[in-house]
Amino acid sequence: MILVVGGAGYIGSHLVKELVKKEKVIVLDNLSTGHIEAVDTQAYFIEGDLGDSKILESIFAQFPIQAVMHFGANSLVGESVINPQKYYSNNVSSTLTLLNEMKKHNVNNFIFSSTAATYGIPNVELIDERINTNPINPYGKSKLMIEQILEDYAVAYDLHYVVLRYFNAAGAYGSGDIGESHHPETHLIPIVLQHLAGKREQVSIYGVDYDTPDGSCIRDYIHVSDLVDAHLLALDYLLDNRITTATYNLGSGRGYSVREIVKMCEAITGIPAKVELVARRNGDPARLIASSEKIEAELGWKAHRNLEQIIESAWKWHLNQRY
């Protein structure tokens, strides 16, 4: 039985939808940003907070949990700068409560949803796991703190873990019944598609004077279903004791500019976008592209879905959005 913390959120709900096909799943989510409608009905849902030791005690005492998969962090960079207390309380303190309850109940398999924000602004073409971590905001710092805690717990308490550092997750489940729904929305592809669906007046491009071919920022986009595949592989390797600790990047290895994303969205939907060019935002690097060679070499994973498939699946979701 697998406990998925944050399983009502965007990535967590997509993971649960596949995981229930092979495992019994418990979802713990406080629904602060997640949606109960996104949780697969085959999973057992518990509404609660990952920092609530009484709820965790009940779960671990009642169910034979083999592994925990943690998607329950707050993840808005701007908000983390304005309200760092929220990020250190939930992302660090509450996760520590979860890890301590796992230790108490001898559950030693853990998969952690981390982020490329742990790298900060590295001056390299491709970011691999050997690059120094230097986060520039409380969100990235909070994720890195947990990664460091995991290292220490592995040495002291025989915790087995996999850290997965996401780049830009995007897209939706193939059926279109679950997808990306944030309030507020801060990710580029859903913002563009919301505009093209008539839900936003325009799309803003922040900075067109970067040292890139078209002047706009370049990012690495990965389909949420490819992310799910990586989590399932990591879980199998942990449960089979084929790995005990590992940290992997999850990206496509290819970057697309903001302007390229807008053009692809226009091409797929057949709707022209109203674009506003505005000044750069502080802290936005010109390009962030992942090297995922390590996880490909060690687990055999790589991203299979391209940008067109990402946007097509996301558009299908936006046209049928239920929550």
C-alpha positions in Angstrom: 0.0 0.0 0.0 1.4 3.4 -1.0 0.6 6.7 0.7 0.5 9.7 -1.7 0.7 13.0 0.1 -0.7 15.8 -2.1 -2.5 13.3 -4.3 -5.3 15.7 -5.2 -2.9 18.2 -6.8 -1.8 18.5 -10.4 1.1 16.0 -10.6 -0.1 13.9 -7.6 -3.5 13.2 -9.1 -1.9 12.1 -12.4 0.4 9.8 -10.5 -2.5 8.3 -8.5 -4.5 7.6 -11.7 -1.7 5.3 -12.9 -0.6 3.9 -9.5 -4.1 2.5 -8.6 -3.7 0.2 -11.6 -0.9 -1.7 -9.8 -1.1 -0.8 -6.0 -3.5 0.0 -3.3 -3.3 3.8 -2.7 -4.1 6.2 0.1 -4.2 9.9 -0.7 -3.7 12.5 2.0 -4.4 16.0 0.9 -5.7 19.1 2.7 -7.3 20.4 -0.5 -5.8 23.8 -0.1 -4.6 23.7 -3.7 -5.8 20.2 -4.7 -9.2 19.1 -6.0 -11.2 16.2 -4.7 -12.6 15.8 -8.2 -9.1 14.9 -9.5 -8.6 12.0 -7.1 -9.2 8.6 -8.7 -12.1 6.8 -7.1 -10.1 3.7 -6.6 -7.9 5.5 -4.1 -8.8 5.8 -0.5 -8.9 9.6 0.3 -8.2 11.2 3.6 -8.5 15.0 4.0 -5.8 16.3 6.2 -2.5 18.0 6.5 0.9 16.3 6.1 2.1 18.1 9.3 -0.8 16.6 11.4 1.0 14.0 13.5 -2.3 12.5 14.8 -3.6 11.9 11.3 -0.3 10.4 10.2 -0.2 8.2 13.3 -3.6 6.9 12.4 -2.7 6.2 8.8 0.6 4.4 9.6 -1.0 2.4 12.5 -4.0 1.3 10.4 -2.5 0.6 7.0 0.6 -1.5 5.9 2.3 1.4 4.1 5.3 0.3 2.0 6.3 3.7 0.6 5.4 7.4 0.8 5.3 9.7 -2.3 5.3 13.4 -1.4 3.7 16.0 -3.6 2.3 18.1 -0.8 4.6 21.2 -0.9 3.6 24.8 -1.6 5.2 25.8 -4.9 4.7 29.5 -5.9 8.0 31.2 -6.1 6.6 34.8 -5.8 4.5 33.8 -2.8 7.5 32.2 -1.1 9.3 35.5 -1.2 6.4 37.4 0.2 5.5 34.8 2.8 8.5 32.6 3.6 7.0 31.4 6.9 4.3 29.5 5.0 7.0 27.7 2.9 9.3 26.8 5.7 6.4 25.7 7.9 4.8 23.5 5.3 7.6 22.4 3.0 10.2 21.9 5.7 8.6 21.5 9.2 5.5 19.5 8.1 7.6 17.3 5.9 9.9 16.6 8.9 6.8 15.6 10.8 6.0 13.1 8.0 9.5 11.7 8.0 9.5 11.2 11.7 6.2 9.4 11.7 7.6 7.2 8.9 10.6 6.4 11.1 8.4 5.7 14.1 6.5 3.1 12.0 9.5 1.6 10.2 8.4 2.9 6.7 11.7 3.6 4.9 10.8 4.2 1.3 10.3 7.8 0.2 9.9 9.6 -3.1 10.2 13.3 -3.0 8.9 15.8 -5.5 11.6 18.4 -5.8 12.4 21.1 -8.3 14.9 22.7 -10.6 14.6 25.8 -8.4 17.2 24.1 -6.2 19.8 25.0 -8.8 19.1 28.8 -8.8 20.5 30.4 -11.9 23.3 28.1 -13.2 25.4 29.5 -16.1 25.4 26.3 -18.2 23.7 25.0 -21.3 22.4 21.8 -19.8 21.8 21.4 -16.1 22.8 18.0 -14.6 22.9 16.8 -11.1 26.6 17.6 -10.6 25.8 21.4 -10.8 26.0 23.1 -7.5 22.7 23.9 -5.9 22.2 27.6 -5.1 18.5 28.4 -4.8 17.6 32.1 -4.9 14.1 32.0 -3.3 12.5 30.4 -0.2 10.6 27.9 -2.3 13.8 26.5 -3.8 15.6 26.7 -0.4 12.8 24.8 1.3 13.0 22.0 -1.2 16.8 21.8 -0.9 16.5 21.7 2.9 14.4 18.6 2.6 16.9 17.0 0.2 19.6 17.6 2.8 17.5 16.2 5.6 16.9 13.1 3.5 20.7 12.6 3.1 21.1 12.7 6.8 18.2 10.4 7.6 19.5 7.9 5.0 22.8 7.7 6.9 21.3 7.6 10.4 18.0 5.7 10.0 18.5 3.7 6.8 15.9 5.8 4.9 15.7 4.8 1.2 14.7 7.7 -1.0 14.6 9.1 -4.6 14.6 12.9 -5.2 13.1 13.9 -8.5 13.8 17.5 -9.6 11.2 18.7 -12.0 11.7 21.3 -14.7 8.5 22.6 -16.3 5.7 20.1 -15.9 2.8 20.6 -18.4 0.1 18.8 -20.2 -2.9 16.7 -19.0 -4.1 13.2 -18.8 -4.8 11.6 -22.2 -8.6 11.3 -21.5 -8.8 15.0 -20.7 -10.7 14.4 -17.4 -7.9 15.7 -15.2 -5.3 18.4 -15.8 -3.6 21.5 -14.5 -5.9 23.8 -12.5 -4.1 26.3 -10.2 -5.7 29.3 -8.5 -3.9 31.6 -9.3 -2.3 30.1 -12.4 1.3 31.0 -12.9 2.5 28.5 -15.5 2.9 29.6 -19.1 1.1 26.9 -21.1 -2.1 27.0 -19.2 -2.0 30.8 -19.1 -1.8 30.9 -22.9 -4.5 28.3 -23.3 -6.8 30.1 -20.8 -6.4 33.2 -23.0 -7.1 31.3 -26.2 -10.2 29.8 -24.5 -11.5 33.3 -23.7 -10.7 33.3 -20.0 -7.9 35.9 -20.1 -7.7 39.2 -22.0 -4.1 38.7 -23.1 -0.7 36.9 -22.6 2.2 38.8 -21.2 5.8 38.0 -22.2 8.2 39.2 -19.5 11.3 40.3 -21.3 12.3 40.0 -25.0 15.8 41.2 -24.6 17.5 38.0 -23.3 20.5 36.5 -25.1 18.3 33.9 -26.8 17.4 33.5 -30.5 14.1 35.4 -30.2 14.9 37.4 -27.1 12.4 35.6 -24.8 13.2 33.1 -22.0 13.8 29.4 -22.8 12.5 26.6 -20.6 12.4 22.8 -20.6 8.9 21.4 -20.7 8.0 17.9 -19.8 4.6 16.1 -20.1 3.1 15.3 -16.7 2.6 11.7 -17.9 6.3 11.4 -18.5 6.8 12.6 -14.9 4.4 9.9 -13.7 6.4 7.2 -15.6 9.6 8.4 -13.8 7.9 8.1 -10.4 6.6 4.7 -11.1 10.0 3.5 -12.1 11.6 5.0 -9.1 9.0 3.3 -6.8 9.7 -0.1 -8.4 13.4 0.3 -7.9 13.0 1.3 -4.3 10.6 -1.5 -3.4 12.9 -4.0 -5.1 15.9 -2.6 -3.3 17.7 -1.9 -6.6 18.5 1.6 -5.4 18.6 3.0 -1.9 19.3 6.8 -2.5 19.3 8.8 -5.7 18.6 12.3 -7.1 17.5 12.8 -10.6 16.5 15.6 -13.0 13.3 15.2 -15.0 13.3 17.2 -18.2 13.2 16.7 -21.9 16.7 18.0 -22.6 15.3 20.6 -25.1 14.3 24.1 -24.5 11.5 26.3 -26.0 11.2 30.0 -25.8 8.1 31.8 -24.5 7.4 33.1 -28.0 7.7 29.5 -29.4 5.2 28.3 -26.8 2.7 31.0 -27.8 3.1 30.2 -31.5 2.6 26.5 -30.9 -0.5 27.1 -28.8 -1.9 29.3 -31.6 -1.1 26.6 -34.2 -2.8 23.8 -32.3 -5.9 25.8 -31.3 -6.2 27.8 -34.5 -6.8 30.9 -32.4 -4.5 34.0 -32.6 -3.2 35.4 -29.3 -3.1 38.9 -28.1 0.4 39.4 -26.7 1.7 42.1 -24.4 5.5 42.6 -24.2 6.5 43.8 -20.8 9.7 44.2 -18.7 11.7 41.3 -17.3 10.9 39.9 -14.0 13.6 39.8 -11.3 15.4 36.4 -11.1 14.3 35.0 -14.4 17.3 33.3 -16.1 17.6 33.3 -19.9 17.5 29.5 -20.2 16.9 26.5 -18.0 17.3 23.1 -19.7 17.7 19.8 -18.0 20.1 17.0 -18.6 18.3 13.8 -17.7 21.1 11.5 -18.8 21.5 10.1 -15.2 18.0 8.7 -14.8 18.1 7.4 -18.4 21.4 5.5 -17.6 20.3 4.2 -14.2 16.6 3.6 -14.6 16.0 3.6 -18.3 13.7 6.6 -18.2 13.4 9.4 -20.7 10.7 11.8 -21.8 8.8 10.4 -24.8 6.1 13.1 -25.3 6.9 16.2 -27.3 5.8 19.8 -27.0 2.9 19.3 -29.5 1.5 16.4 -27.5 1.9 18.4 -24.3 -0.1 21.4 -25.7 -2.7 19.1 -27.4 -3.4 17.3 -24.1 -3.6 20.5 -22.2 -6.0 22.1 -24.7 -8.3 19.1 -24.5 -8.4 19.5 -20.7 -9.1 23.3 -21.0 -12.0 22.7 -23.3 -13.5 20.1 -20.9 -12.3 21.5 -17.6 -14.5 20.3 -14.6 -12.7 21.9 -11.6 
